[in-house]
Amino acid sequence: MTPVMPARRLALLALAALACEPGPVGPEPGEETPGGDTTVFDTTANAFALSARNMSFDRRQRFVVGNSFFNKNWVEAPSSTASRDGLGPTFHARSCSTCHFKDGRGRAPAPGEDFVGLLLRVSVPGVDAHGGPNGVDGYGDQLQPLAIDGVPAEGAPRVTYVERPGTFADGTPYTLRAPTYTIADPAYGPLPADLEISPRVAPAMIGMGLLAAIPEADLLARADPDDADGDGISGRPNYPWDARAGGPRLGRFGWKANQPSVAQQTAGAFLGDMGITSPLFEFQNCPEGQAQCAAAAAGGAPEIDADLFADVVLYASTLAVPARRGVDDPQILRGKALFTAAGCADCHTPRHRTGPDADVPEAADQTIFPFTDLLLHDMGPGLADGRPDFDASGSEWRTAPLWGLGLVETVNGHTEFLHDGRARSLLEAVLWHDGEAGPARDAVLEMTVEERDDLLAFLASL
């Protein structure tokens, strides 16, 4: 008797067969330029570092200034370099590009390595005055492993890994790298027993202005918090505090959609990662009990002025998305069909249209292909950090955009993915999916070697 094939497997075979028919289904119009008119055609190590292709000459000059302040190191105050002093007093990095090298992705540290492109958010149960994570007494909400002279650094982050073996349905073995994070040498008192730790790797910077320009109504139309349609996908919006508006606002950025705008994401990184005050966050990051931090000299009030801050925000908003490669290649089309059949596109929504009132004109009225819904999804216990972040639970993460995925190795020299870089390949990243994405992962586990190769060829084309 012939065994009954799972429905998901039948769907995979049907769509894969469709992609192999004579005259295969082609790419969607515009798919080759995922950033619309902003798209750039570059596959070199600088692929993530270029300005929107439709940017005017005058605005490109501001982009260049923003680029300079993104890449140059800040120094301790007081300094003769007045426009770049004010580093710290405690900090994680000396420049934005330390973590976002060439505007790309950071990577996870090996055991014993210093943390560079990955940082640790910390909290204890409860919420702060704005409904966000509850900071740790003496430490705040992010561990600072570095400090200027005369100020103790907060502690030393550490990571260890354990290999978890598994097997595909065809018998092919694989292993996943499971991390454990700890903090050594805490300088401001013992860390609490109920400490919540969330590792966050620096994501690629491309396309942020385009994501900000997707109409809020379009994103909310995809939300299904109670899974009313019964498909197992219950995307939810996050509503973090908007410092400029003075109230909650739809989150779009950060691993848990915990930032509402490019400006606040940028200001939060300046303060949280480098200790640089800005027009949006004007007070030093010195938690109560850090006396040396509070007594340290500042580099101005704020340390990056309004005009320079605006140029950095413009820079972050207009870094261009590279064009797709091989969109009409038969293998890539088969992989695209498998991606859809497995259910990956249910959260990694391929196509959006930006609105006419974008924060940056380059992003207005564009058809884009970021492969994200910008919503929160429960990814299961394996990826959970146990740290709520506004409306995001400890097991929910924002659907990460996939554009630029295939150029990470070229730009950053590694193939580490997910929120903490634990996945050492795109396939490992898929296999870590669980919770709402569990059925999609299971579909991949059922694929043949050839089908997995097709799927990975599609992902590498993004």
HUTA-V548874 format. One record per pair of residues at least 24 apart in sequence whose ideal C-beta (glycine too) atoms are under 6 Angstrom apart, sorted by the first residue. I is the first residue (numbers start at 1). J is the second residue. If there is no record, write none. Layout:
i=I j=J
i=I j=J
This chain:
i=8 j=443
i=9 j=446
i=11 j=341
i=12 j=338
i=12 j=341
i=15 j=337
i=15 j=341
i=16 j=334
i=16 j=337
i=16 j=338
i=19 j=333
i=19 j=334
i=19 j=337
i=24 j=330
i=24 j=333
i=26 j=328
i=27 j=327
i=27 j=328
i=30 j=367
i=31 j=327
i=31 j=369
i=32 j=323
i=32 j=324
i=32 j=327
i=33 j=323
i=34 j=321
i=34 j=369
i=34 j=403
i=35 j=207
i=35 j=320
i=35 j=321
i=35 j=368
i=36 j=366
i=36 j=367
i=36 j=368
i=38 j=320
i=38 j=362
i=39 j=321
i=39 j=323
i=40 j=320
i=40 j=322
i=41 j=323
i=42 j=322
i=45 j=410
i=45 j=411
i=47 j=322
i=47 j=407
i=47 j=411
i=48 j=102
i=48 j=103
i=48 j=104
i=48 j=204
i=48 j=206
i=48 j=411
i=49 j=102
i=49 j=103
i=50 j=320
i=51 j=318
i=52 j=318
i=52 j=320
i=52 j=362
i=54 j=362
i=55 j=362
i=62 j=311
i=62 j=314
i=63 j=315
i=65 j=311
i=66 j=311
i=66 j=312
i=66 j=314
i=66 j=315
i=67 j=315
i=69 j=308
i=69 j=312
i=70 j=96
i=70 j=97
i=70 j=312
i=70 j=315
i=71 j=97
i=74 j=274
i=76 j=148
i=77 j=297
i=77 j=298
i=77 j=299
i=78 j=297
i=85 j=299
i=86 j=276
i=86 j=298
i=86 j=299
i=86 j=303
i=88 j=147
i=88 j=148
i=88 j=275
i=89 j=148
i=89 j=151
i=89 j=293
i=89 j=296
i=90 j=144
i=90 j=147
i=90 j=154
i=90 j=293
i=91 j=144
i=91 j=146
i=91 j=274
i=91 j=275
i=92 j=119
i=92 j=144
i=92 j=273
i=93 j=273
i=99 j=202
i=100 j=202
i=100 j=205
i=102 j=411
i=103 j=205
i=103 j=319
i=104 j=204
i=104 j=411
i=104 j=412
i=105 j=204
i=105 j=408
i=105 j=412
i=106 j=201
i=106 j=202
i=107 j=414
i=107 j=416
i=107 j=421
i=108 j=416
i=108 j=421
i=111 j=160
i=115 j=157
i=117 j=201
i=117 j=202
i=118 j=199
i=118 j=201
i=119 j=200
i=120 j=157
i=120 j=197
i=120 j=199
i=121 j=198
i=121 j=200
i=122 j=197
i=123 j=196
i=123 j=387
i=124 j=192
i=124 j=194
i=125 j=194
i=130 j=241
i=131 j=390
i=132 j=390
i=133 j=389
i=138 j=188
i=138 j=189
i=138 j=287
i=138 j=289
i=139 j=287
i=140 j=287
i=142 j=272
i=150 j=292
i=151 j=292
i=151 j=293
i=151 j=296
i=152 j=187
i=154 j=187
i=155 j=183
i=155 j=185
i=155 j=186
i=156 j=184
i=156 j=185
i=157 j=183
i=158 j=182
i=158 j=184
i=168 j=445
i=169 j=445
i=169 j=446
i=170 j=448
i=176 j=428
i=177 j=422
i=179 j=422
i=188 j=289
i=196 j=386
i=196 j=387
i=198 j=385
i=198 j=387
i=199 j=420
i=200 j=255
i=201 j=420
i=201 j=421
i=204 j=404
i=205 j=319
i=206 j=319
i=206 j=321
i=206 j=404
i=207 j=321
i=207 j=403
i=208 j=262
i=208 j=316
i=208 j=317
i=209 j=317
i=209 j=318
i=209 j=360
i=209 j=363
i=210 j=354
i=210 j=363
i=210 j=368
i=211 j=252
i=212 j=262
i=212 j=359
i=213 j=354
i=213 j=355
i=213 j=358
i=213 j=363
i=214 j=352
i=214 j=354
i=215 j=355
i=216 j=250
i=219 j=374
i=222 j=373
i=223 j=375
i=233 j=346
i=233 j=436
i=235 j=373
i=235 j=375
i=235 j=377
i=236 j=376
i=238 j=376
i=238 j=390
i=238 j=391
i=238 j=392
i=239 j=391
i=240 j=390
i=243 j=280
i=252 j=374
i=255 j=397
i=255 j=419
i=256 j=389
i=256 j=392
i=256 j=398
i=257 j=398
i=258 j=389
i=258 j=390
i=262 j=313
i=262 j=316
i=262 j=317
i=263 j=313
i=266 j=312
i=266 j=313
i=266 j=316
i=276 j=303
i=276 j=304
i=277 j=302
i=277 j=303
i=278 j=302
i=278 j=304
i=278 j=309
i=279 j=306
i=279 j=309
i=317 j=360
i=318 j=360
i=318 j=362
i=321 j=403
i=322 j=407
i=324 j=461
i=325 j=461
i=326 j=461
i=331 j=454
i=331 j=457
i=332 j=457
i=332 j=458
i=332 j=461
i=334 j=454
i=335 j=454
i=335 j=455
i=335 j=457
i=335 j=458
i=336 j=458
i=338 j=451
i=338 j=454
i=338 j=455
i=339 j=458
i=342 j=440
i=342 j=443
i=343 j=439
i=343 j=440
i=344 j=440
i=347 j=373
i=347 j=377
i=347 j=399
i=348 j=399
i=348 j=402
i=349 j=373
i=370 j=401
i=370 j=403
i=371 j=402
i=372 j=399
i=372 j=401
i=373 j=399
i=377 j=436
i=378 j=435
i=378 j=436
i=379 j=434
i=379 j=435
i=380 j=434
i=380 j=435
i=382 j=434
i=383 j=432
i=402 j=462
i=403 j=462
i=405 j=459
i=405 j=462
i=406 j=460
i=406 j=461
i=406 j=462
i=426 j=456
i=426 j=459
